[in-house]
Amino acid sequence: RPAPRAGRPPLSESPPPAHQVLWLFEERLAERYGGFLDVVAGYLKHSAVELRRFAAETCAALLKAKPEKEAELLALLVNKLGDPQPKVAARAATLLTEVLREHRAMTAVVVAEVQGFCARAKADPGARRAAVAFLNQVFLTKGLADVAASLVRMYLALFVAAVDAGELQTKLLAALLLGVNRALPYAPPGALDAGAAAPEVDALFGLAHAGTGPA
């Protein structure tokens, strides 16, 4: 959703003075907005919890209202899923849900950003759980089959990684099972038929049915 820009004629043409003024205004406005986002990004790292939460709410408000710097704003907000204060991370998840409620077309973009965050947050089980909990709330449809399939693959990959690291906990196992159960009906037929996925699927559902998940 890039912000509209005034059309510019070929370099061989001399633009009217009014157009030159408009272009200059756009450039200066973009610079000011970029500076404002730098301030917001700084507050997202502030030691005060309330300031971090306020900055996250600012990111969400801008995402809902303005197309400018969308990718940067989304990355800033998604990163707050890993905030050391659980209530800030929970607030970030709620804000992302609100953004998707108003802009369903952003679902694939938001999911991809959160999946990237999960890959970066391998050393932080809490951040991983927060990200999975958010993704489990994403509204899916048959039109989002590719998104659903990518979620199923991610849940299985997280399960394998957690088992290999000896970090599989009951809460994470429950969240991964919920995620697979929610996403699978919207994934393309045969999403779990691949031989490479079979052992992970068997192990995941075997743990669930046996009730032997780690505490």
C-alpha positions in Angstrom: 0.0 0.0 0.0 2.5 2.6 -1.0 1.5 6.3 -0.5 0.5 8.1 -3.7 3.0 10.4 -5.3 2.4 13.3 -7.7 3.2 12.3 -11.2 6.5 13.6 -12.6 7.0 14.3 -16.3 10.0 13.1 -18.4 13.3 14.8 -17.6 13.1 16.5 -21.0 10.1 18.5 -19.9 10.2 21.5 -17.6 7.7 20.9 -14.8 5.5 23.7 -13.7 6.6 25.6 -10.5 3.5 24.3 -8.6 4.6 20.7 -9.3 8.1 21.5 -8.1 6.8 22.9 -4.9 4.6 19.8 -4.4 7.5 17.4 -5.0 9.7 19.3 -2.5 6.9 19.2 0.1 6.5 15.4 -0.4 10.2 14.9 0.1 10.4 17.0 3.2 7.3 15.3 4.6 8.8 11.9 4.0 11.9 13.0 5.8 10.0 14.2 8.8 7.9 11.0 8.9 11.0 8.9 8.7 12.5 10.9 11.6 9.2 10.4 13.6 9.5 6.6 13.1 13.0 6.7 14.3 11.7 8.2 17.6 9.0 5.6 17.8 11.6 2.8 17.3 13.7 4.3 20.1 10.7 4.3 22.5 10.1 0.6 21.6 13.4 -0.1 23.3 12.9 2.2 26.2 13.3 0.8 29.8 9.8 2.1 30.7 7.2 -0.5 30.0 4.4 2.0 29.4 6.5 3.8 26.8 7.2 0.6 25.0 3.5 -0.2 25.0 2.6 3.2 23.8 5.1 3.0 21.0 3.7 -0.3 19.9 0.2 1.2 19.9 1.5 4.0 17.7 2.9 1.5 15.2 -0.5 -0.2 15.0 -2.4 3.0 14.6 -0.1 4.0 11.7 -0.4 0.6 10.1 -4.2 0.9 10.2 -4.4 4.4 8.9 -1.3 5.1 6.8 0.3 3.2 3.9 3.7 4.9 4.2 6.6 2.8 5.6 4.3 -0.2 6.1 7.1 -2.8 6.1 9.1 -0.9 8.6 6.1 -0.4 10.9 5.1 -4.0 10.7 8.6 -5.2 11.5 8.8 -2.9 14.6 5.4 -4.2 15.9 6.1 -7.9 15.3 9.4 -7.6 17.1 7.5 -6.6 20.2 6.2 -10.1 20.4 9.6 -10.8 21.9 9.4 -8.0 24.5 10.8 -9.2 27.9 7.6 -7.9 29.6 4.8 -10.4 28.9 2.1 -7.8 29.0 3.8 -5.8 26.3 4.2 -8.9 24.1 0.6 -9.7 24.7 -0.4 -6.2 23.7 1.6 -6.4 20.5 -0.3 -9.6 19.6 -3.6 -7.9 20.2 -2.6 -4.9 18.1 -1.5 -7.2 15.2 -4.9 -8.9 15.4 -6.6 -5.5 15.3 -4.5 -4.6 12.2 -5.6 -7.8 10.4 -9.2 -7.2 11.4 -9.2 -3.9 9.5 -6.9 -5.0 6.6 -7.5 -8.7 5.8 -5.5 -8.3 2.6 -2.4 -8.0 4.8 -2.7 -11.5 6.2 -0.1 -13.2 4.1 2.4 -10.3 4.7 1.8 -10.3 8.5 2.1 -14.1 8.7 5.4 -14.0 6.8 6.8 -11.3 9.0 5.9 -13.3 12.2 7.3 -16.5 10.7 10.6 -14.6 10.1 10.5 -13.4 13.7 10.1 -17.0 14.8 13.2 -18.0 12.9 15.1 -15.1 14.5 13.8 -15.9 18.0 15.1 -19.5 18.2 17.0 -18.7 21.5 13.9 -17.2 23.2 11.2 -19.8 23.9 8.9 -17.1 25.4 9.0 -15.1 22.2 8.4 -18.2 20.1 5.3 -19.1 22.2 4.0 -15.5 21.9 4.4 -15.7 18.1 2.7 -19.1 17.8 -0.2 -17.9 20.1 -0.7 -14.9 17.7 -0.6 -17.0 14.6 -3.2 -19.4 16.1 -5.6 -16.5 16.1 -5.1 -15.5 12.4 -8.4 -15.7 10.4 -7.9 -18.2 7.6 -9.9 -18.9 4.5 -9.7 -21.3 1.5 -8.3 -18.3 -0.4 -5.3 -18.4 1.9 -4.3 -22.0 1.2 -0.6 -21.2 0.7 -0.6 -19.2 4.0 -2.2 -22.2 5.8 0.3 -24.6 4.3 3.2 -22.5 5.4 1.8 -22.3 8.9 1.5 -26.1 9.1 5.1 -26.5 7.9 6.3 -23.9 10.5 4.5 -25.6 13.4 6.1 -28.9 12.5 9.5 -27.3 12.1 9.1 -25.7 15.5 8.1 -29.0 17.0 11.2 -30.7 15.7 13.5 -27.9 16.8 12.0 -27.9 20.3 12.4 -31.7 20.6 16.0 -31.5 19.3 16.8 -28.8 21.8 15.0 -30.6 24.7 12.8 -27.5 25.1 9.3 -29.0 24.3 6.9 -27.9 27.0 3.2 -28.7 27.5 2.2 -25.2 26.6 4.2 -25.1 23.4 3.0 -28.6 22.4 -0.6 -27.6 23.0 -0.1 -24.4 20.9 1.5 -26.3 18.1 -1.3 -28.9 18.0 -3.9 -26.1 18.0 -2.1 -24.4 15.2 -1.9 -27.5 13.0 -5.6 -28.3 13.7 -6.7 -24.7 12.7 -4.5 -24.4 9.6 -4.8 -27.9 8.1 -8.4 -27.6 6.9 -7.4 -24.6 4.8 -4.2 -26.0 3.4 -4.1 -27.6 0.0 -5.1 -31.3 -0.1 -2.1 -33.5 0.7 -0.2 -30.8 2.6 1.0 -33.5 5.1 1.4 -36.3 2.6 5.1 -35.6 1.9 7.3 -38.4 3.3 9.6 -35.9 5.0 6.8 -34.6 7.1 5.4 -38.0 8.2 7.7 -38.7 11.1 7.2 -35.3 12.6 3.4 -35.6 12.2 3.3 -39.0 13.8 5.5 -37.9 16.7 3.5 -34.7 17.3 0.1 -36.3 17.4 1.5 -39.4 19.1 2.6 -37.2 22.1 -0.7 -35.5 22.2 -2.8 -38.8 22.2 -0.5 -40.5 24.7 -0.7 -37.5 27.1 3.1 -37.7 27.6 4.0 -34.2 26.7 6.7 -32.6 28.8 5.6 -30.5 31.7 
